[in-house]
Amino acid sequence: MNLTVETIDGAVVVTIPGRFLNASNHEDFMASVTPILEKNKKVVLDLHQLESLDSSGLGAFAFCMRKMRDSGGKVVLCSPTPGVKTAFGLVHINRIMDVHETREEALENL
């Protein structure tokens, strides 16, 4: 998976490409994002391109959170689309991860 990676004020912002994060591509996402998580302490996952995700996609975000927590870092999510917000609401992801409306808000909360 070709992730777009930017460094902004000491944090790494990763834009997840494509419309879906699901069983068909979550392993590719995790393989692509793991080296980024291992090398950085502050990571924002920008979701503005994702239209939907399934339980595999949600599991991939939980993987990112655990990986960062175990290494003393922090990962936050930003710019969820309406479909992604719906999935987050069903599983109350905001109880375990920081989700922000904008990239700027996410960077301020790292």
Protein Blocks (a to p, Z undefined) as FASTA:
>chain_A
ZZddddeehiacdddedjbdcfklmmmmmmmmmmmmmmpcbdcddfklpmbdcfklmmmm
mmmmmmmmmnopacddehiafklmmmmmmnommlmpccdfbfklmmmmZZ
